Amino acid sequence: MKVDTLITNIGQLLTMDKKGPVKGSDMNDLTVMEGAAVAVKDGKIKWIGSAEKAVNIQADKTIDADGKLVTPGLVEPHTHLVFGGSREEEMALKQQGVPYLEILKQGGGILSTVNATRDASYNELLEKALFHLDRMAMHGITTVEAKSGYGLDKQTELKQLQVTKEANVKHPLDIVSTFLGAHAIPPEHKEDPEAFLSLMSELFDEIKEKNLAEFIDIFTETGVFSVEQSRRYLKKAKEKGFGLKIHADEIDQLGGTELAVEVGAISGEHLAVASDNGIKQLASSNTIGVILPGTVFYLGKDTYPRARKMIDEGAAITVSTDFNPGSSVTENLQLIMSIAALKLKLTPAEIWHAVTVNAAHAIGRGYEAGTIATGRRGDIVIWDAPNYKYIPYHYGVNHANTVLKNGEILYKRGEIR
């Protein structure tokens, strides 16, 4: 057999090739191949087997994994990739206990990012997004979801989506786009959120026609959009042929988890205060819980989502950075894996399912990304780790040694290509 790339002498190989999304106790059932090899041809995985049998394979390029861990590329299912400015000045205010509403009054908070994003040029936003994508790639991410939501007006929301679309062309990572125009209520619509939702829904046809987003998301929360408002908005989106996502039950227990299941959303996201009933419904549905422990950690809160209960009840979950400029400022999904172990009490096996196969299904890429299987994309990471338990154990650093995207080396320790 002749192939383009052969990765051999693999210590542990995680193929993550269960039919997903993987739910409940199955998330703790991990298949580990030892002494393995993987061959890639024309950007796709051509062969998987033992390193002993790989000696018969002819390859243009052979990579000696030197006994290291090899896994699918990580899948990042929830980011706010495209935004202007930054909000580092708010950290000291938060540490001093200044309430968020007071920070808003001082010109900070989400409205600060909205203003910066409105003011930023298209090229400025694109350059910034590409920079953050490089960081993600360096940390082993090969597929990423990106939400809009920092425009809160037609022009800027479309600008964000167009930047995302071009970034998907210019950067090797695969980007899945989500329209989150209903992320907050802008000051100009403070007294009439219904009018604002109507304004955002007017964009659905143009977004669909120009292929600017696959999913529609909404922030269902006290002071933002109610369950009923969210239901109507998402119903319109579904009628237009979009997949659905919901920012649900992040702060107050409004029933957003139940709504995600009711409308058939592909994912309910945050779920920090999901009710017992919501968790039961999640477990009996096809909706995936996207858990964001980095946000709780960064904001200095004590109550983490009940991810352990979700899995024990039988749900499929994933974890994500929630990369954004205000409440989780990191592109390092490996760090989130450690927080998932320490604060969510997930096992290493559950964590690996959460950042590969389940994350892929949560963004509609379950049959393309998150798995090493013949015919799938050659999205592969070689880790500076002897086994799969090591990554969440040794926290706060980058363990990625070599990242391959479609079989080509995208990142090798110390350099981005």
N, C-alpha and C positions, 0 to 999 in steps of 0.2 A: 504493500500500500504506500502511495506517495501523498504526503500532506505538506501543508505550509509550515505549521508549527507543532512541535511535540514537547509537551511538558512531562518530564519523567522524574523518577526518584522522589515521588511525593510521599511524605510521611503519613499524613492523614488527608483523605479527600472526602469532602462533604458534597455529594451530588444534589441533595435536597430535591430529589426527583419524585417525591410522593405527589399523587394527584391532589392539588390544592383547591381552595385554601385548606390548610391543615387545622383541625379544630380540636379543642379540649385536650384530653390526655394524649392524643396522637402527636401533639406538639413536643412531647417529651420523648418521643420514640425517634431516635436519630440513627440513620445508617452511616457507618464510617468505613471507608475502604482504606486499607493500609498497603503501602508498597505499590501505589497505583501510578498510572500514566494517563494523559489526555492528549488527543490529537485534534488539531483544528485545520480545516481546509475551506477556503473561500469564505472565511469569516464565521463558519458554523462548526459546531463540534461534530467531528467525523467518527471518533472512536474513543472508548473508555475501557480500560482494562488494567492488567497488572504490568508493572515495570518490566518484568521478565519477558512478557510477550511483546513489549514495545520495541525490543531490539530488532525485530523484523520490519519495522516501519521506517521508510525513508522520509526524512523531513528536511526542508530547506533551512529550518532553524530549530535547534534543540535547546530547550531551557532545562537546566538541572535544578530541580526544586530543593535539592540538598536536604531532604528529609523534613521539609517545612509543611505546614498546613496549607491546603489549597481549597478554595470555596468558590461558589458563584460570586460575581460582582454584587455588592450590596445594592439594595433598592431603597430609595428614600421617598416615602409616600406622602410627605406633607411639608412643603416649604413655601415661604413667601419670598421667592427669589429676586424679583425685580422691584427695587425701591430706590428712592433717592435719599441722600444724607445718612446720618447716624445719630444715635441718641446717648452717647457715653456720659453726657453731662447729667443725665437723669439718675445714674447709679448712686451718686452721693445723696441725692434727695430721697431715694428709696431707702437707703441705709439709715437716714435720719427719721424715717417714719412718716415722711410727707405723703398724704393720701394721693391716690392717682388723680382724683378730681381736681385737687389743687395743682398737681403737675400739669394737667390739661389747661387750667386757668393761666398758668405761667407760659403757655405756648408749647408745652411738651406733649408727651403721649402720642397716640396714633395720629392725631391731627398734625403734629410736627412732621411726621413722615409723609403724610398726605401732601402738605405744602411743599416739602422738598421734592417729592415725586412729580407734582404738578409743574414745579419750576425747572426740573432737570430736562435736558434735551434728550432726544431719542438716543443719540450716540453715547451720551454720558450714562444712560441707564443700561445700554447694551454692553459697554465696556465694563461696568461694575458687575453685571450679571455674569459675564464671561470669567471675570476674576474669581467670583465665588464658586463657579462651576469647576474651575481649576482646583480650588481647595477641596471640593467634594471628591473630585477624581483622585486626588492625592491620598485621600482617606479610604479609598476602596469602593466608592459609589460609582455605579455605571449607568443607572437609570434613576431619574428624579422627577417628581411632580412639582409643578410651580404654579402658585396661585397669583392672581391679580389682587386688587382690593385696597391699594393705596392711592387710588385716583379719586374714587367716589364722585366722579362725573364722567360723562360719556367719553369726552376726548382723552382724558388721561387713562381711563380703564382700557380703552382700545390701544393706546400707546403701549401700555404694559403688555398686553396680549401680543401685539405685533413684535415687541422686543423679544418676548419669549419664543415666538415662532422663528425669528431670525437666529436667536441663540441656538435653537435646536438644529439649525442648518450649519452654523459656524463652529459649534463645539461638538466634539466626538460623543459626549454623553447624550443619551436619549432623554428627551424632556416631554412629559405629559402635562398639558396645559389645562388649568381650571379657572373659570371665571368666578371671582369672589367679589363682584361689585357690591353685594349686600354684606359688606364687612363691618360697617359702622354707619351711623347717620351723620352726614356732614352738617356743619352749622347752618347752611342755607336751607336745610330741610328739617331742622330740629323739631319744628312744630307739626310737620306732616310727613311722617315716615312712609305712609302709604303712597304718597306722591313720588317719593324717592324710589321705592320698590318698583313702581310703575315705570319710572324713568330707566331703571336698570334692565327691566324685562324688555323694554323697547330695543335693547341691543341684541337680543337673542338671535334674531334673523340674520343680522350682519355677521355676528360671530360664527354662526353656522355656515353661512354662505362663504366666508373667507377662511373657514377651517382654523379659527383662532383658539378654540377650546373644545375639549371633549366633555368636560364636566361643569356643572353649575353647583356652587356652594353658597351657603348662607350662615350667618352667625346668629344662632337662636339663643338669646340670652336676655336677662333683665336689662332694660335700658337700651336694648338694640332691637331685635325683632322677636315677636311672640311666636309661640308654636303655631297659632292659626295663620299669622302672616306668612310664616315660613312654609306652611303646608300649601297655601295658595300659590306662592312664588315657585316652589319646587314643582307643583303640578303643571304650571305653565311651561317650565323648563323641560319636563318629561314629555309633554305634548309636542315640543319642538325637536325631540329626539336626543336630548342630552342625557348623559349619565348624571346621577345625583350624589352629592356629598353634603354633610351637615357638620358645622361646628356646633357640637351639642353638649349640654350639661357640663360646661367648663366651670362655672362659678356657682350658679343657682340650679337646683334640681327642678327644671321646668317640664321634663318629659321629652327632651330632645332625642334621647336614645330611642324611646318608643316611637317617636316620629320617624327617625331614620329607618327603622324596621317597617313601619307602616307604609312609607312611600317607596320602599324597595331601593333605598340608597345603597350604593356599593360600599359605602363606609360611613360610620359615625365617628367623629374626630374630637379628641380631648377626653370626653366621658369621665371627667375627674370626679363628678358627684352623681354618676348614674345610679338610679334606684335599683333595689333588688328586682323589681318587676322588669325594669328596663334591661337589666343584665340577663334575666331569664329569656326575655324576648329576643335579645341579641343572640343568645346561644342557640335558639331554635330557628334562626333565620340564616339567610345568605349574606347578611350585612357584616362587614368586618370592622372590628373596633381598632381605630388608630390612636394609640396611646402616646402621650407627649410628656414624659417625665422630666425632660430638660426644662420645660416651662415652669413647673412647680419648683424645681431646684433653683433656677435662676432668680425667680421672684421671692425666694426665701420662705416659701410656704411649707406647712407640715403635712398636709393631707394629699397623698398621692392617689391616683386612680386605682380602683380595686381590680387590677389586672389579674392578680392571683385568683380572685373569685370568678372573674370572667372565664378564665381557662378551666377552672374546676367545674364550672357550670356547663362547659362544653362549647364555648365561643371560640371563634378564630380572631386572633388579635395580631397587630403589628406594632412596632415602636418607631418613632421618628424624632428628628431634631426639632421640628417646628422652626427651622431656621428663619429668623426675622429680626429686625433691628431693635425691638422693644422688650421682648420677654424670653427670648432664647437665642442668644447671639453666638451660634456655633455651627460650623459645617461638619463637625466631627461626630459621625454616627457611632463610631467606636466608643466614644465617651458615653453616649446614651445607652449603649449596650451594658456598660458598667453600672450606670444608674438603675437600669432595669433589673440588674441582678441584686444590687444593694437595697434599693428602695421599693421595687415592685415584687421582689422575692421570686423572680423568674429563674428557672434553671438555665444553664448554658444551652442545652438542646432547644428549649423553648425560645430563647433569644435568637438563635440562628434561624429557626423557622420564621420568627417575626421580622427579621431584616432581609430575608431573601424571598422565598416562595409566597408567603402571606402578603408581604409588602407589594410584590408584583401583582397579585390578584386585587389588592386594594386600589390599584390605579389602572386596572384593565389590561395589564400586561402579563397575566398569569401563564400564558402559553408562549411567551417570548423571553422573559427575563426571570432571574431569581433561581435558576435551575441549571445544573450541568447535565445535559442529556443529548444524545445524538440528534442532530437537526436543529438544536437551539443555537442562539448566538454564542459566539466564543467570548463571553464576558466572564473573566476569570481573575481571581486575586490570589497571589502567592503571599503568604503572611510570614513575618519574622516571628513565628510562634511554632512550638513543637506539636501543639494539639488545639482542638477547638475550645477547650475550657480556658485557655490562656488569655484570650483577647478580653473578655469581660473582667478577668482577674487582675490584669496589669493595666490600670486605668490612667487616662489622661495623656497618653502619648499615641503616636501614629505607628501602628504595627505593619502597615502595608509595605511590602517589599517590591512587588511588581504587579501592576494592574494592566490587564489586557482587555481591550474593547474590540469586539468583532475579530478577535484573534491577533490584533496588532498591539504591541506594547504602547500603552498610553502614558504610563508613569513607571519609572524605576527609581528606587530609593534615591532621593537627592535631585531628581529632575522630572519636569513635566514636559510632555512632547505634544 
